[in-house]
Amino acid sequence: MTGKPVLHYFNGRGRMESIRWLLAAAGVEFEEELFETHEEFEKLIQGGTLMYEQVPMVEIDGMTWVQTRAILRYVVWKEPGGTTRHGGARLQSQIDMYVEGLRDLSDMIMYFPLSLLEEKEMNLEYILHRATRFFPVYEKALRDHGQDFLVGNRLSLTDVQLLEVILMAEECKASFLSGFPLLQVRTSHIPTINSFLQPGSQRKPLLDEQSIGTAKDIFKFERGLFLKNMSNIVAEYYQLQRLELLSKYTE
């Protein structure tokens, strides 16, 4: 990469956080242009650099990149030293499968702070339920692979994103990983990320009421985004719950 990447986003985690994690894991220093008002965001849109009028947006190598997965893949292939780059269609496809599963779970956790107060307990229960479908996959993969990495013999994008999701899950509930011993020790296997986890780094904190208010003003959204964005799978979950309840009374 030529020069430091410049990240354009609001002062919060959101979809940009995975990009921050990957850059930190690869040892790539980056700068941030953080907007705090809707007017600043609108100015970015009017500047013509946002292909779909939405962020994240990252400037790398004199080019402007949007769409989280496209940015992540570009960083993987352009980072100095190829820290997280793996060749071969088979390995890359394995990485993509793990990454997509993590994205499903991380989206649920990312939207959780935006739950309505009366939804929070239900939404957390739902996240816990879905995690029982995802985390066993990664625990088994690490056990079967017999190495510190999910794919191959060195760090990949999926290792970085797994650690990010693990810490997100533990922020929701400290005992989230009590049944997954291999997942509990992931931090020690990514030394380049240690400084990113220290106070004062470019890692963003959990959304609090003030930052949620700022994000609402910038992007003009309403509370209750968890159910809005997860409506289909939430419906699937509660249909399953109803069927389980029904089976108890018909046995």
matplotlib code that plots the C-alpha trace (Angstrom):
import matplotlib.pyplot as plt

x = [0.0, 1.2, 0.7, -1.8, -5.3, -7.9, -11.1, -14.3, -17.0, -18.8, -17.1, -18.4, -17.9, -20.5, -19.3, -16.0, -14.8, -13.9, -11.8, -10.0, -9.4, -7.9, -5.6, -4.5, -3.8, -1.7, 0.3, -1.0, -1.3, -4.4, -6.0, -9.6, -11.9, -14.8, -18.0, -20.2, -23.2, -25.7, -24.4, -20.9, -22.2, -24.3, -21.2, -19.4, -22.3, -22.4, -18.7, -19.4, -17.1, -19.8, -20.9, -24.1, -24.3, -23.4, -20.3, -17.9, -15.6, -11.8, -9.1, -6.3, -3.6, -5.1, -8.5, -11.8, -13.3, -16.8, -18.7, -17.2, -16.4, -14.8, -12.6, -11.6, -10.6, -8.6, -6.7, -6.0, -4.4, -2.6, -1.3, 2.5, 4.0, 0.8, 0.1, -3.5, -3.3, -3.8, -3.5, -5.5, -9.2, -9.8, -8.2, -9.9, -13.3, -12.9, -12.0, -15.0, -17.4, -16.1, -16.2, -19.8, -21.0, -19.2, -20.8, -24.3, -23.6, -21.7, -24.6, -27.0, -24.6, -23.9, -27.6, -28.3, -27.5, -30.2, -32.9, -35.9, -35.8, -38.7, -37.0, -33.6, -34.1, -35.8, -33.1, -30.3, -32.0, -32.2, -28.5, -27.6, -29.8, -28.2, -24.7, -25.2, -25.4, -22.2, -19.6, -19.6, -18.5, -15.4, -14.6, -14.7, -12.6, -9.8, -9.9, -9.9, -7.3, -5.0, -3.4, -3.9, -5.6, -8.9, -7.4, -3.9, -0.9, -1.0, -3.3, -6.2, -9.1, -11.4, -9.1, -9.2, -13.0, -13.5, -11.6, -13.7, -17.0, -15.8, -15.1, -18.4, -20.3, -18.5, -19.5, -23.2, -22.8, -19.5, -20.2, -21.0, -18.1, -18.2, -18.6, -15.9, -12.4, -10.5, -12.4, -11.7, -7.9, -7.9, -6.4, -2.9, -2.7, -2.8, 0.0, -0.3, -3.8, -2.7, -2.0, -5.4, -7.1, -5.4, -7.1, -6.5, -6.3, -8.4, -10.8, -14.2, -16.1, -19.5, -22.3, -23.7, -26.8, -24.8, -23.2, -26.5, -28.0, -25.2, -25.6, -29.3, -28.8, -26.2, -28.0, -31.6, -32.6, -35.0, -34.6, -35.8, -33.3, -32.6, -36.0, -36.2, -32.9, -33.4, -37.1, -37.0, -34.6, -36.4, -39.6, -37.9, -36.7, -40.0, -41.7, -39.2, -40.0, -43.7, -43.1, -41.0, -43.6, -46.4, -44.4, -44.2, -47.9, -48.6, -46.2]
y = [0.0, 3.5, 5.8, 5.3, 4.2, 6.8, 5.5, 7.6, 6.8, 8.1, 7.7, 4.2, 0.6, -0.4, -2.0, -0.1, -2.0, -5.2, -3.1, -1.5, -5.0, -6.3, -3.3, -3.6, -7.3, -6.7, -4.0, -1.3, 2.2, 4.1, 7.5, 8.4, 11.1, 10.9, 12.9, 13.9, 15.5, 14.6, 17.7, 16.3, 13.0, 14.7, 16.6, 13.3, 12.0, 15.2, 14.9, 11.8, 9.4, 7.1, 4.7, 3.8, 6.9, 4.9, 4.1, 2.6, 4.3, 3.8, 5.6, 3.2, 3.5, 6.6, 4.9, 5.1, 1.8, 1.1, -2.0, -3.7, -7.1, -5.5, -3.4, -6.3, -8.4, -5.6, -5.1, -8.9, -8.8, -5.5, -5.6, -5.6, -9.0, -10.8, -11.3, -12.6, -13.5, -17.2, -18.5, -21.2, -21.4, -24.2, -22.3, -19.1, -20.7, -22.2, -18.7, -17.2, -19.8, -19.1, -15.3, -15.3, -17.3, -14.8, -11.9, -13.3, -13.5, -10.2, -8.4, -9.6, -8.4, -5.1, -4.2, -5.3, -1.9, -0.4, -2.6, -1.0, -1.3, -3.7, -5.9, -6.2, -9.4, -11.1, -10.1, -11.2, -14.6, -14.8, -14.0, -16.7, -19.2, -18.4, -18.5, -22.2, -22.8, -20.8, -21.1, -25.0, -24.8, -22.7, -24.7, -28.0, -26.5, -25.5, -28.8, -30.8, -28.6, -29.0, -25.5, -22.0, -21.0, -21.9, -22.4, -23.2, -22.7, -18.9, -16.0, -15.3, -12.9, -15.4, -15.6, -11.8, -11.7, -14.6, -12.8, -9.6, -11.6, -13.4, -10.2, -8.7, -11.7, -11.5, -7.8, -9.0, -11.7, -12.5, -16.3, -16.5, -18.8, -20.9, -24.1, -23.3, -23.6, -23.2, -20.0, -18.6, -18.4, -16.8, -13.5, -15.0, -16.2, -12.8, -10.7, -7.9, -7.2, -6.6, -2.9, -2.5, -3.9, -1.4, 1.8, 4.8, 2.7, 3.3, 0.5, 2.0, 1.5, 0.0, 2.3, 4.2, 6.5, 9.5, 7.8, 6.1, 9.6, 10.9, 8.0, 8.5, 12.2, 11.3, 8.5, 9.3, 5.9, 4.9, 2.5, -1.1, -1.8, -5.3, -6.6, -4.7, -6.2, -9.6, -10.0, -13.2, -15.2, -13.9, -15.2, -18.5, -18.7, -18.0, -20.5, -23.1, -22.1, -22.5, -26.0, -27.0, -25.8, -27.6, -30.9, -30.8, -30.7, -33.4, -36.0]
z = [0.0, -0.8, 2.2, 5.1, 4.3, 5.3, 6.8, 6.4, 8.9, 12.0, 15.4, 16.2, 15.3, 12.8, 9.6, 9.6, 12.8, 10.9, 8.6, 11.5, 13.0, 9.8, 9.3, 12.9, 12.6, 9.5, 11.3, 8.8, 10.3, 9.2, 9.6, 10.1, 8.9, 11.3, 10.6, 13.5, 11.7, 9.0, 7.1, 7.0, 5.8, 3.2, 2.0, 1.5, -0.6, -2.7, -3.3, -5.5, -3.7, -2.3, -5.0, -3.2, -1.0, 2.1, 4.2, 5.1, 2.6, 2.6, 0.5, -0.4, -3.0, -4.5, -5.0, -3.2, -2.0, -0.6, 0.5, 3.5, 2.0, -1.1, 1.2, 3.3, 0.3, -1.1, 2.2, 2.4, -1.1, -0.8, 2.8, 3.1, 3.7, 3.0, 6.7, 6.2, 2.5, 1.4, -2.1, -3.8, -4.5, -1.9, 1.0, 0.0, -0.3, 3.2, 4.5, 2.8, 4.4, 7.9, 7.3, 6.0, 9.0, 11.3, 9.5, 10.2, 13.9, 14.1, 12.4, 15.2, 17.9, 16.1, 16.0, 19.5, 21.2, 18.9, 20.3, 21.9, 25.7, 25.7, 23.0, 24.6, 26.7, 23.8, 21.3, 23.6, 24.0, 20.3, 19.8, 22.4, 20.5, 17.2, 18.7, 19.5, 15.7, 14.9, 17.7, 17.7, 14.1, 14.9, 18.1, 16.1, 13.2, 15.6, 17.3, 14.1, 12.4, 15.4, 14.9, 16.1, 12.9, 11.3, 7.8, 6.7, 9.0, 9.4, 10.2, 7.8, 7.7, 9.4, 12.4, 12.8, 12.4, 14.8, 17.5, 16.9, 17.2, 20.3, 22.1, 20.8, 22.2, 25.6, 25.8, 25.5, 28.1, 29.9, 30.0, 26.3, 25.6, 28.7, 26.7, 24.1, 25.6, 22.3, 21.5, 24.9, 24.3, 20.9, 21.8, 22.5, 18.9, 17.3, 18.9, 16.3, 17.6, 21.2, 20.8, 19.1, 22.2, 24.6, 25.9, 23.7, 20.4, 17.3, 18.4, 19.0, 22.3, 22.6, 21.5, 24.5, 24.6, 23.4, 20.5, 19.5, 19.4, 17.3, 14.8, 14.7, 13.8, 11.1, 9.4, 10.2, 11.5, 14.3, 17.3, 16.8, 14.0, 15.5, 14.6, 11.4, 10.1, 11.5, 10.9, 8.8, 11.1, 14.2, 12.8, 12.1, 15.7, 17.3, 14.9, 16.2, 19.8, 19.2, 17.7, 20.6, 23.1, 21.1, 21.1, 24.9, 25.2, 22.6, 23.7]

ax = plt.figure().add_subplot(projection="3d")
ax.plot(x, y, z, "-o")
ax.set_aspect("equal")
plt.show()
